[in-house]
């Protein structure tokens, strides 16, 4: 069961890291997975966006909900 505090903490953590480079892993469907790099670009009340720059079109942005992080549908790892 997801708790409101977990969702709030996830939003706060992502908001603190706007502009940070991240390693991104998620399921694209039909047994296809994406693993690459990007930058957390914007944070909104229900979603956040990641600007991709790993072999993809540099203007490509993907959006994810905070629940995707909590349910482990999307895995973000901060790069140093």
Backbone as a chain_set.jsonl record, in Angstrom:
{"seq": "XXXXXXXXXXXXXXXXXXXXXXXXXXXXXXXXXXXXXXXXXXXXXXXXXXXXXXXXXXXXXXXXXXXXXXXXXXXXXXXX", "coords": {"N": [[0.841, -1.177, 0.0], [0.593, 2.171, -0.888], [1.735, 5.024, 0.74], [0.748, 8.342, 1.678], [2.803, 9.908, 2.671], [5.066, 8.697, 1.557], [4.721, 9.331, -1.153], [4.85, 12.128, -1.031], [7.505, 12.451, -0.098], [8.907, 11.354, -2.266], [8.26, 13.174, -4.335], [9.445, 15.486, -3.276], [12.155, 14.742, -3.217], [12.734, 14.38, -5.955], [12.212, 16.957, -6.883], [14.236, 18.398, -5.607], [16.369, 17.591, -7.085], [16.324, 18.691, -9.653], [17.699, 19.269, -12.799], [19.764, 17.539, -12.433], [21.871, 14.873, -13.556], [20.715, 11.684, -14.556], [20.485, 8.104, -14.486], [18.345, 6.192, -16.343], [15.852, 3.736, -16.286], [13.333, 1.825, -17.718], [10.313, 0.009, -18.577], [9.316, -0.394, -21.848], [7.241, -1.758, -22.895], [5.94, -4.852, -24.276], [8.128, -6.572, -23.737], [10.328, -4.897, -24.116], [12.942, -2.846, -23.095], [14.122, 0.272, -21.862], [17.216, 1.699, -21.319], [19.142, 4.281, -20.304], [20.554, 7.64, -20.346], [19.767, 10.817, -18.881], [18.391, 14.071, -18.008], [16.774, 15.469, -15.244], [14.215, 17.546, -15.941], [11.813, 19.143, -15.505], [9.34, 19.67, -12.928], [6.128, 18.849, -11.991], [2.804, 19.032, -10.481], [1.663, 16.379, -10.677], [3.32, 14.901, -12.318], [6.71, 14.376, -13.599], [9.361, 15.472, -15.762], [11.855, 14.133, -17.962], [14.708, 14.892, -19.732], [16.116, 13.359, -22.454], [19.373, 12.25, -23.468], [20.961, 10.266, -24.489], [22.009, 8.916, -27.122], [19.572, 9.303, -28.306], [17.171, 11.475, -29.927], [18.031, 14.724, -29.107], [16.079, 16.505, -28.301], [14.06, 15.114, -27.192], [11.695, 14.439, -24.729], [10.568, 12.726, -21.852], [7.78, 11.884, -19.828], [6.885, 11.063, -16.487], [4.984, 9.634, -13.822], [4.928, 10.201, -10.282], [4.168, 7.993, -8.904], [5.038, 5.957, -10.524], [7.703, 5.723, -9.811], [7.476, 4.874, -7.153], [6.191, 2.406, -7.471], [8.091, 1.05, -8.764], [8.13, 0.91, -11.535], [9.589, 2.601, -13.018], [13.004, 3.263, -12.851], [15.191, 5.425, -11.39], [18.466, 6.577, -11.167], [20.719, 8.601, -9.59], [23.42, 10.274, -11.137], [26.81, 10.955, -10.506]], "CA": [[0.0, 0.0, 0.0], [1.358, 3.405, -0.961], [1.356, 6.016, 1.742], [0.839, 9.733, 1.242], [4.129, 10.398, 3.045], [6.004, 8.19, 0.549], [4.524, 10.126, -2.359], [5.38, 13.464, -0.74], [8.968, 12.344, -0.035], [9.388, 11.129, -3.628], [8.148, 14.456, -5.04], [10.441, 16.39, -2.711], [13.476, 14.277, -3.639], [12.9, 14.676, -7.383], [12.255, 18.42, -7.029], [15.56, 18.827, -5.165], [17.381, 17.165, -8.056], [16.095, 19.237, -10.995], [18.97, 19.584, -13.456], [20.745, 16.484, -12.167], [21.948, 13.772, -14.509], [20.189, 10.44, -14.013], [20.409, 6.901, -15.3], [16.922, 5.911, -16.419], [15.497, 2.394, -16.732], [11.9, 1.581, -17.654], [9.763, -0.943, -19.513], [8.603, 0.251, -22.949], [6.163, -2.653, -23.302], [6.279, -5.994, -25.135], [9.467, -7.067, -23.381], [11.36, -3.949, -24.534], [13.359, -2.007, -21.98], [14.983, 1.402, -22.171], [18.236, 2.037, -20.333], [19.911, 5.388, -20.856], [20.853, 8.775, -19.489], [18.993, 12.024, -19.111], [18.429, 15.11, -16.99], [15.451, 15.836, -14.737], [14.06, 18.905, -16.464], [10.721, 19.887, -14.87], [8.52, 18.992, -11.934], [4.749, 19.323, -11.951], [2.107, 18.407, -9.347], [1.397, 14.949, -10.828], [4.344, 14.247, -13.133], [7.992, 15.055, -13.804], [9.882, 15.179, -17.096], [13.28, 13.826, -18.088], [15.267, 15.185, -21.063], [17.044, 12.294, -22.825], [20.517, 12.64, -24.288], [21.796, 9.09, -24.713], [21.779, 8.303, -28.418], [18.242, 9.649, -28.791], [16.997, 12.858, -30.355], [18.254, 15.508, -27.884], [14.917, 17.281, -27.891], [13.047, 14.181, -26.709], [11.402, 14.441, -23.3], [9.617, 11.73, -21.382], [7.158, 12.253, -18.56], [6.558, 9.952, -15.608], [4.306, 10.03, -12.585], [5.691, 9.866, -9.075], [3.774, 6.635, -8.53], [5.907, 5.059, -11.287], [8.912, 5.517, -8.998], [7.12, 4.088, -5.969], [5.843, 1.041, -7.863], [9.289, 0.525, -9.413], [7.96, 0.816, -12.99], [10.692, 3.419, -13.514], [14.117, 3.303, -11.915], [16.091, 6.56, -11.586], [19.67, 6.559, -10.345], [21.468, 9.849, -9.767], [24.809, 10.148, -11.575], [27.663, 11.951, -9.851]], "C": [[0.888, 1.243, 0.0], [0.834, 4.4, 0.056], [1.549, 7.416, 1.187], [2.223, 10.311, 1.541], [5.181, 9.938, 2.034], [5.919, 9.008, -0.736], [5.1, 11.525, -2.178], [6.91, 13.451, -0.731], [9.576, 12.141, -1.428], [9.353, 12.426, -4.423], [9.236, 15.419, -4.581], [11.848, 16.018, -3.195], [13.727, 14.604, -5.113], [13.004, 16.18, -7.6], [13.621, 18.971, -6.635], [16.631, 18.555, -6.215], [17.088, 17.617, -9.483], [17.448, 19.657, -11.571], [20.044, 18.54, -13.241], [20.7, 15.42, -13.254], [21.483, 12.496, -13.819], [20.362, 9.312, -15.017], [18.962, 6.436, -15.209], [16.699, 4.504, -16.953], [13.99, 2.242, -16.614], [11.483, 0.616, -18.746], [8.963, -0.196, -20.57], [7.432, -0.596, -23.435], [6.669, -3.747, -24.226], [7.714, -6.454, -24.966], [10.601, -6.182, -23.893], [11.663, -3.027, -23.362], [14.25, -0.877, -22.494], [15.945, 1.591, -21.016], [19.084, 3.131, -20.967], [20.104, 6.492, -19.849], [19.989, 9.962, -19.862], [19.185, 13.004, -17.97], [17.002, 15.386, -16.546], [15.231, 17.292, -15.109], [12.972, 19.713, -15.77], [9.971, 19.011, -13.887], [7.16, 19.664, -11.916], [4.025, 18.609, -10.818], [1.912, 16.888, -9.47], [2.48, 14.188, -11.573], [5.658, 15.01, -13.068], [8.502, 14.646, -15.182], [11.385, 14.974, -17.05], [13.674, 14.076, -19.535], [16.298, 14.113, -21.369], [18.206, 12.848, -23.627], [21.445, 11.474, -24.586], [21.439, 8.431, -26.034], [20.406, 8.583, -29.007], [18.249, 11.075, -29.305], [17.114, 13.746, -29.116], [17.056, 16.335, -27.433], [13.814, 16.393, -27.323], [12.931, 14.248, -25.192], [10.398, 13.347, -23.0], [9.034, 12.206, -20.067], [6.772, 10.982, -17.804], [5.797, 10.484, -14.404], [5.177, 9.6, -11.404], [5.366, 8.445, -8.611], [4.595, 5.604, -9.301], [7.185, 4.749, -10.521], [8.598, 4.601, -7.817], [6.784, 2.637, -6.303], [6.979, 0.349, -8.6], [9.073, 0.209, -10.896], [9.084, 1.574, -13.687], [11.769, 3.424, -12.439], [15.026, 4.471, -12.296], [17.261, 6.432, -10.641], [20.44, 7.842, -10.629], [22.916, 9.553, -10.15], [25.614, 11.261, -10.909], [28.432, 12.756, -10.84]], "O": [[1.821, 1.348, 0.796], [-0.375, 4.583, 0.202], [2.405, 7.646, 0.333], [2.752, 11.106, 0.764], [6.085, 10.7, 1.691], [6.943, 9.337, -1.334], [5.764, 12.046, -3.074], [7.539, 14.345, -1.295], [10.633, 12.693, -1.732], [10.318, 12.749, -5.117], [9.872, 16.085, -5.398], [12.636, 16.897, -3.543], [14.814, 15.055, -5.473], [13.805, 16.631, -8.419], [14.113, 19.909, -7.262], [17.673, 19.209, -6.232], [17.558, 16.988, -10.432], [18.239, 20.322, -10.901], [21.13, 18.646, -13.811], [19.642, 15.107, -13.799], [21.807, 12.25, -12.658], [20.383, 9.53, -16.229], [18.418, 6.303, -14.113], [17.291, 4.121, -17.962], [13.419, 2.491, -15.552], [12.205, 0.424, -19.725], [8.039, 0.548, -20.241], [6.699, -0.163, -24.323], [7.701, -3.591, -24.88], [8.423, -6.693, -25.944], [11.718, -6.663, -24.086], [10.756, -2.497, -22.721], [15.025, -1.053, -23.434], [15.529, 1.638, -19.858], [19.671, 2.936, -22.031], [19.855, 6.319, -18.656], [19.54, 10.097, -21.0], [20.02, 12.805, -17.088], [16.111, 15.523, -17.383], [15.962, 18.172, -14.656], [13.197, 20.886, -15.471], [9.963, 17.784, -13.993], [7.055, 20.888, -11.836], [4.573, 17.668, -10.243], [1.988, 16.181, -8.465], [2.556, 12.963, -11.474], [5.724, 16.129, -12.56], [8.121, 13.599, -15.705], [12.09, 15.552, -16.224], [13.056, 13.542, -20.456], [17.264, 13.963, -20.621], [18.044, 13.807, -24.382], [22.614, 11.689, -24.906], [20.648, 7.488, -26.063], [20.113, 8.134, -30.115], [19.23, 11.798, -29.134], [16.368, 13.546, -28.157], [17.026, 16.814, -26.299], [12.733, 16.889, -27.005], [13.92, 14.133, -24.468], [9.494, 13.077, -23.791], [9.718, 12.859, -19.279], [6.388, 9.974, -18.396], [5.952, 11.643, -14.019], [6.049, 8.741, -11.535], [6.201, 7.779, -7.998], [4.829, 4.502, -8.804], [7.69, 3.628, -10.581], [9.351, 3.675, -7.517], [7.061, 1.738, -5.509], [6.847, -0.803, -9.014], [9.751, -0.655, -11.453], [9.48, 1.235, -14.802], [11.472, 3.574, -11.254], [15.568, 4.502, -13.401], [17.077, 6.204, -9.445], [20.773, 8.132, -11.778], [23.558, 8.686, -9.557], [25.131, 12.385, -10.773], [29.198, 13.639, -10.455]]}, "num_chains": 1, "name": "protein.A"}
